[in-house]
């Protein structure tokens, strides 16, 4: 775990996906729980424009953050 750098790394990767117009898959996602059937899980790379993204981080000690990013152009 990258500890404090985790949020920055996820933000940079999200900005890269927005710039390059793709959505990266969730790695090693094989068995989807039936209770999560209503969620669209990305299992293969999708080439698609991303205009808005949400990033959530859940850390040790109950420190939780959410960041919303929107592309203006």
Residue pairs with C-beta under 8 A, 6 or more apart in sequence:
2 9
6 57
6 59
7 55
7 57
7 65
7 67
10 55
10 57
11 55
11 67
11 69
13 24
14 53
14 55
14 69
15 69
17 23
17 24
17 50
17 53
18 50
18 51
18 53
18 69
18 71
21 47
21 48
21 49
21 50
22 45
22 46
22 47
22 48
22 50
23 42
23 45
23 46
23 48
23 50
24 42
24 45
25 42
25 43
25 44
25 45
25 46
26 41
26 42
26 43
29 41
29 43
32 41
50 71
51 70
51 71
52 68
52 69
52 70
52 71
53 68
53 69
54 66
54 67
54 68
54 69
55 66
55 67
55 69
56 64
56 65
56 66
56 67
57 64
57 65
57 66
58 64
59 65
